[in-house]
Amino acid sequence: MGIEVGSILDGKVTGITKFGAFVSLPGNRSGLVHISEIAYSYVNDVHDLLAEGQEVKVKVIGIDDNNRINLSIKQALPPPPRPERRPGPRTGGSGPRPEGDRRPQTGRRPGPSRGFAPEPAQPRGPASFEDQLKQFMASSDSKLSELHMNEKRGSRRGGRK
């Protein structure tokens, strides 16, 4: 039986490094499970979840030009259930303020202005990707030119001696 991308195999952890774990596969082959493919949650240290000699189920997710086999433990398992979203008030939003707080409710976070004018309101509705890209590019060019203008003004302030 050949090892091909997408197949799920049983293997044994033969070595652990700071970036992942080596797993022996059928047919005297071996592959690497990168640390990001060990679990659905963040893995700080591979030793926290795997030990040498441990039997694991792995999925072949890639074979490169040098016949190195990339494996995943998390893709060989069903994903964990997502936590239920409970309806209710969200925190940190623009909800009611504590009594005595006299700041106006503007819907904006307080802080210094960056000097950029707000974008003009666009009509709501589906826009094509090309239209969205044109709008983004125009906005980006405008902001870049304003940034360059501010840099040029700022470089004169230092003055030469």
C-alpha positions as CSV (number, residue, x, y, z in Angstrom):
1,M,0.0,0.0,0.0
2,G,1.5,3.3,-1.1
3,I,1.4,6.4,1.0
4,E,-0.6,9.2,-0.7
5,V,-1.9,12.6,0.3
6,G,-5.3,12.3,2.1
7,S,-4.7,8.8,3.5
8,I,-5.1,8.2,7.3
9,L,-2.5,5.9,8.8
10,D,-1.5,4.5,12.2
11,G,2.1,5.4,13.2
12,K,4.4,5.6,16.2
13,V,6.2,8.7,17.5
14,T,9.9,8.1,17.1
15,G,11.3,11.6,17.9
16,I,10.2,14.9,19.3
17,T,11.7,18.3,18.5
18,K,10.7,21.8,19.4
19,F,9.0,22.2,16.0
20,G,7.1,18.9,15.8
21,A,7.3,15.1,16.0
22,F,8.7,12.4,13.7
23,V,6.3,9.5,13.2
24,S,7.2,6.1,11.7
25,L,4.7,4.9,9.1
26,P,4.0,1.5,7.4
27,G,6.6,0.5,4.8
28,N,9.6,1.7,6.8
29,R,8.7,5.3,6.0
30,S,8.5,8.3,8.3
31,G,7.1,11.7,8.3
32,L,6.9,14.9,10.3
33,V,3.9,16.3,12.2
34,H,4.6,20.0,12.5
35,I,3.7,21.6,15.9
36,S,0.8,23.5,14.3
37,E,-0.7,20.2,13.1
38,I,-0.7,18.4,16.5
39,A,-3.9,19.8,18.1
40,Y,-6.7,22.2,17.4
41,S,-5.6,24.3,20.4
42,Y,-2.3,26.2,20.8
43,V,0.7,23.9,21.5
44,N,3.5,25.5,23.4
45,D,5.6,22.4,23.9
46,V,5.2,19.2,21.9
47,H,6.2,17.1,25.0
48,D,2.9,18.3,26.6
49,L,0.9,16.2,24.1
50,L,3.2,13.5,22.7
51,A,5.7,11.1,24.0
52,E,8.2,8.9,22.1
53,G,6.7,5.5,21.5
54,Q,3.1,6.8,21.5
55,E,0.8,5.3,18.9
56,V,-0.9,8.1,16.9
57,K,-3.4,8.3,14.0
58,V,-2.1,10.7,11.3
59,K,-3.3,12.1,8.0
60,V,-0.9,12.6,5.1
61,I,-1.3,16.3,4.1
62,G,1.6,16.6,1.8
63,I,4.6,14.9,0.1
64,D,7.3,17.3,-1.2
65,D,9.7,17.0,-4.1
66,N,12.3,15.3,-1.8
67,N,9.6,12.6,-0.8
68,R,9.4,14.1,2.7
69,I,6.0,13.3,4.2
70,N,4.0,16.0,6.0
71,L,1.5,14.7,8.5
72,S,-1.3,16.0,10.7
73,I,-2.7,14.5,13.8
74,K,-5.5,17.1,14.2
75,Q,-6.8,16.5,10.7
76,A,-7.0,12.8,11.3
77,L,-9.5,13.5,14.2
78,P,-12.9,15.1,14.1
79,P,-12.8,18.8,15.1
80,P,-13.8,19.6,18.6
81,P,-17.3,20.9,19.1
82,R,-17.6,24.7,18.9
83,P,-18.8,26.3,22.1
84,E,-22.4,27.4,22.1
85,R,-23.1,31.1,21.6
86,R,-25.4,32.4,24.3
87,P,-27.7,35.2,23.4
88,G,-27.4,38.2,25.7
89,P,-25.7,41.6,26.0
90,R,-22.2,41.9,24.6
91,T,-19.5,43.5,26.7
92,G,-17.2,46.2,25.5
93,G,-19.7,47.7,23.1
94,S,-21.5,51.0,23.1
95,G,-24.0,49.8,25.7
96,P,-25.3,51.9,28.6
97,R,-22.6,53.8,30.5
98,P,-22.3,53.9,34.2
99,E,-24.1,56.7,36.0
100,G,-21.9,59.7,36.4
101,D,-20.1,59.1,33.1
102,R,-20.8,62.3,31.1
103,R,-18.9,61.5,28.0
104,P,-21.0,61.7,24.8
105,Q,-21.8,58.4,23.2
106,T,-20.3,58.9,19.7
107,G,-19.8,55.3,18.7
108,R,-16.1,56.1,18.3
109,R,-13.2,55.2,20.5
110,P,-11.5,58.2,22.0
111,G,-8.0,58.9,20.8
112,P,-6.0,61.1,18.6
113,S,-7.1,61.7,15.0
114,R,-4.8,60.2,12.4
115,G,-5.4,63.0,10.0
116,F,-7.3,60.9,7.6
117,A,-10.7,62.1,6.3
118,P,-13.5,59.5,6.7
119,E,-14.4,57.6,3.6
120,P,-17.5,58.8,1.9
121,A,-20.5,56.7,2.4
122,Q,-20.9,54.1,-0.3
123,P,-24.3,52.8,-1.4
124,R,-25.1,49.5,0.3
125,G,-25.6,46.4,-1.8
126,P,-23.5,43.8,-3.5
127,A,-20.5,45.2,-5.3
128,S,-18.3,43.2,-7.7
129,F,-14.8,42.3,-6.6
130,E,-13.4,44.6,-9.2
131,D,-15.4,47.5,-7.8
132,Q,-14.3,46.7,-4.3
133,L,-10.7,46.5,-5.5
134,K,-10.9,49.8,-7.3
135,Q,-12.3,51.5,-4.2
136,F,-9.6,50.0,-2.0
137,M,-6.8,51.0,-4.4
138,A,-8.2,54.6,-4.6
139,S,-8.4,54.8,-0.9
140,S,-5.0,53.4,-0.4
141,D,-3.4,55.8,-2.9
142,S,-5.1,58.7,-1.2
143,K,-3.8,57.7,2.2
144,L,-0.3,57.0,0.9
145,S,-0.1,60.4,-0.8
146,E,-1.3,62.1,2.4
147,L,1.3,60.2,4.4
148,H,4.1,61.2,2.0
149,M,3.0,64.8,2.2
150,N,3.2,64.7,6.0
151,E,6.6,63.0,5.9
152,K,8.0,65.7,3.6
153,R,6.6,68.4,6.0
154,G,8.2,66.7,8.9
155,S,11.6,66.4,7.4
156,R,12.0,70.2,7.1
157,R,11.4,70.7,10.7
158,G,14.7,69.2,11.8
159,G,16.6,71.9,10.0
160,R,20.3,71.8,9.0
161,K,23.1,73.2,11.0
